[in-house]
Amino acid sequence: MYLGDATWPEAGDHLAEESLAVVPVGSTEQHGPHLPLSTDHVIAEGLARAAADRADLLCTPTVNIGVSPHHRQFHGTMSVDAPVFRDYMESLSRSLVYQGIDRIVYVNAHGGNVEHLQEVGRRLHEDAAAYAVEWMWDESIPELVDDLFEQNGPHAGPKETSMVWHIADLVREGELEAARDGGLTDIESAATHRNGARLFYDSIENADNGAFGDPTDASAEKGQQLFEAACEQLIELCTWLDAQPWETLGPRDHVRERTEER
């Protein structure tokens, strides 16, 4: 059930039977000249709502703006400071806890959110409020991603292009070659690290147009393959998490002193 479409009595009926919620989280940031600023939250919401429909899960409205300072030089990119984002996501999650939810899956589609969502999960776990995990769609199907694309790229490449093509048909097809030629196609050949140190902070330092990988290798058909495989992974995760007894998920007690064990 998509919470935004429900009345409060309808929501109450569902919450009375459900302890898990999926929370789609994305960003509003540049994705090269060929993809919309909405790319990440389009993907996150598409996967979360499909999984919710297919497995009768509770899906919240989407968090559309995340932590994106590394794309700030490009027009239209929006971002919130990391501490603000963490506090907001924790507060949102605790409002779900108040409604009876004690398991949360953050359906994430933006790399800049990962560590912050994991920190929120730790906060909620420490005081036994909820068991919350961050789930990144492409990390659930790495073999398929590698099989489909020769030059994938971590951002605005063929995997995201294919997903958006399948979900929303918002790809600017006439800009695909420009995205490839003006971006960074071969990630492994780029001098992004030296002696174990990362040498960049912003995406523009490596790609003039903000695109990485070869988006000309994308297609809606490949996007459908990615979408279906990732959606299946998400449903399996939620089904497993929902079935776990709270005793195995909550924080463990402090270890007893050795003298108490004798």
C-alpha positions in Angstrom: 0.0 0.0 0.0 1.2 3.5 -0.9 0.7 5.5 2.2 0.2 8.8 0.4 -2.9 7.5 -1.4 -4.5 6.0 1.7 -7.0 7.6 4.1 -6.1 7.5 7.8 -8.6 4.7 8.5 -7.2 2.7 5.6 -3.7 3.3 6.9 -4.8 2.2 10.3 -6.1 -1.1 9.0 -2.8 -1.8 7.2 -0.6 -0.7 10.1 -2.6 -3.0 12.5 -1.3 -6.0 10.4 2.1 -4.7 9.3 5.4 -4.0 11.1 7.6 -3.2 8.1 7.8 -0.1 5.9 9.8 0.7 2.8 11.0 4.3 2.5 12.2 5.4 -1.0 15.1 7.9 -0.8 16.8 9.6 -3.7 18.2 13.0 -4.7 17.6 15.9 -7.0 20.9 16.4 -8.8 22.6 16.5 -12.1 22.8 13.3 -14.1 24.6 14.5 -17.2 23.0 16.1 -20.2 20.7 13.1 -21.0 19.0 12.3 -17.7 16.6 14.4 -15.5 17.5 15.8 -12.1 14.9 13.5 -10.7 16.8 10.3 -11.8 17.6 8.9 -8.3 14.2 9.5 -6.8 12.4 8.2 -9.9 14.3 4.9 -9.5 13.9 4.7 -5.8 10.1 5.4 -5.9 9.6 3.1 -8.9 11.2 0.1 -7.1 9.7 0.8 -3.7 6.1 1.1 -5.0 6.4 -1.9 -7.3 7.7 -4.0 -4.4 4.9 -2.7 -2.2 2.2 -3.5 -4.7 3.6 -7.0 -5.4 4.2 -8.0 -1.8 1.6 -6.0 0.0 4.1 -3.8 1.8 3.7 -0.3 3.2 5.5 2.3 1.1 5.9 5.8 2.3 6.1 8.9 0.1 9.6 9.5 -1.4 12.4 11.6 0.1 13.4 13.5 -3.0 16.4 15.5 -1.9 19.5 14.0 -0.3 23.2 14.7 0.3 24.6 15.9 -3.1 27.3 18.6 -2.5 29.6 16.8 -4.9 27.3 17.8 -7.8 26.8 21.4 -6.7 28.5 23.0 -9.7 25.8 21.8 -12.1 22.6 23.8 -12.5 19.5 22.6 -10.6 21.3 20.3 -8.2 19.8 20.5 -4.7 21.4 19.2 -1.5 21.0 19.3 2.3 23.8 19.2 4.8 24.6 15.6 6.0 23.8 16.2 9.7 20.4 17.8 8.6 19.7 14.8 6.4 20.5 12.3 9.1 18.4 14.1 11.7 15.5 14.4 9.2 15.6 10.7 8.3 15.8 9.7 11.9 12.8 11.9 12.8 10.8 10.6 9.9 11.7 7.0 10.9 10.7 7.6 14.5 7.3 8.9 13.3 6.8 5.5 11.6 7.9 3.8 14.9 5.1 5.7 16.7 2.7 4.3 14.1 3.7 0.7 15.0 6.6 0.1 12.5 9.7 -1.5 13.9 11.4 -2.6 10.6 12.4 -0.1 7.9 14.1 -0.6 4.5 15.4 2.6 3.0 15.1 2.0 -0.7 18.0 4.1 -1.7 19.1 5.2 -5.2 21.8 7.8 -4.4 25.3 6.9 -3.4 25.7 10.1 -1.4 23.0 8.9 1.0 24.5 5.5 1.9 26.6 6.2 4.9 24.1 8.6 6.4 21.2 6.2 6.1 23.4 3.5 7.7 24.1 5.9 10.6 20.4 6.6 11.0 19.9 2.8 11.2 22.5 2.6 13.9 20.8 5.3 16.0 17.5 3.5 15.8 19.1 0.2 16.6 20.9 1.5 19.7 17.8 2.4 21.6 15.7 -0.5 20.1 13.3 1.8 18.3 13.5 0.0 15.0 15.7 -2.2 12.8 16.4 -0.1 9.7 18.6 -1.0 6.8 19.9 0.9 3.8 19.3 -1.0 0.4 21.0 0.2 -2.8 19.4 -1.3 -5.9 22.4 -1.8 -8.1 24.4 -3.4 -5.2 21.7 -6.1 -5.0 22.4 -7.3 -8.6 26.1 -6.6 -9.3 26.5 -9.6 -11.7 23.7 -8.6 -13.9 24.9 -5.0 -14.1 28.4 -6.2 -15.1 26.9 -8.6 -17.7 24.8 -6.0 -19.4 27.3 -3.1 -19.7 31.0 -2.9 -20.8 31.5 0.6 -19.5 29.0 1.0 -16.6 30.1 4.0 -14.6 28.9 4.9 -11.1 26.8 7.9 -12.1 24.6 8.8 -15.1 25.9 5.8 -16.9 24.0 3.0 -18.8 22.5 1.4 -15.7 20.8 4.5 -14.5 19.9 5.5 -18.0 18.3 2.1 -18.7 16.4 2.2 -15.4 14.9 5.7 -16.1 14.2 4.7 -19.7 12.1 1.7 -18.4 10.4 3.5 -15.5 9.6 6.9 -16.8 10.8 7.3 -20.4 12.6 10.6 -19.5 15.9 9.9 -21.3 17.0 12.6 -23.8 18.0 10.2 -26.5 19.6 13.0 -28.7 22.1 13.7 -25.9 23.4 10.2 -25.3 26.5 10.5 -27.5 27.3 13.9 -26.0 27.0 12.5 -22.5 29.5 9.8 -23.4 31.9 12.0 -25.3 31.9 14.9 -22.8 32.0 12.7 -19.7 34.3 10.0 -18.3 33.8 6.8 -20.1 36.6 4.6 -18.8 36.6 4.9 -15.0 39.5 2.6 -14.4 41.8 4.7 -16.6 41.1 7.9 -14.7 43.6 9.2 -12.1 41.1 9.4 -9.3 43.4 7.8 -6.6 47.1 7.9 -5.7 48.9 5.9 -3.1 45.7 5.0 -1.5 44.3 8.5 -1.4 41.2 9.8 -3.3 42.2 12.8 -5.3 38.8 14.4 -6.0 35.9 15.9 -4.1 33.4 16.9 -6.8 32.2 15.0 -9.9 33.1 17.9 -12.2 36.7 17.3 -11.4 36.5 14.0 -13.4 33.7 14.6 -15.9 33.0 18.0 -17.4 29.3 17.2 -18.1 28.8 15.1 -14.9 28.3 11.7 -16.8 30.3 8.6 -16.1 30.4 5.4 -18.2 28.8 4.9 -21.7 25.1 5.7 -21.7 24.8 4.9 -25.4 24.8 1.2 -24.2 21.6 1.8 -22.4 18.1 0.7 -23.4 14.6 0.4 -22.0 14.8 -3.4 -22.4 18.0 -3.6 -20.3 16.3 -1.3 -17.8 13.4 -3.7 -17.5 15.8 -6.6 -16.8 17.5 -4.5 -14.1 14.2 -3.3 -12.6 12.7 -6.8 -12.3 15.8 -8.3 -10.9 16.3 -5.6 -8.3 12.6 -5.6 -7.4 12.8 -9.3 -6.7 15.8 -8.8 -4.5 14.0 -6.1 -2.5 10.9 -8.2 -2.0 13.0 -11.1 -0.8 14.8 -8.8 1.7 11.6 -7.4 3.0 10.0 -10.8 3.3 13.0 -12.1 5.2 13.2 -9.1 7.5 9.5 -9.2 8.2 9.7 -12.8 9.3 12.5 -12.3 11.8 11.7 -12.3 15.5 12.5 -9.0 17.2 14.8 -10.8 19.6 17.2 -11.5 16.8 17.1 -7.9 15.4 17.2 -5.7 18.5 20.4 -4.6 20.3 22.2 -7.2 22.4 22.6 -6.7 26.1 26.0 -5.8 27.6 28.2 -8.8 28.2 28.1 -10.1 31.7 31.1 -9.9 34.0 33.1 -13.1 34.2 32.3 -13.4 37.9 28.6 -13.6 37.1 29.2 -16.5 34.7 30.8 -18.7 37.4 
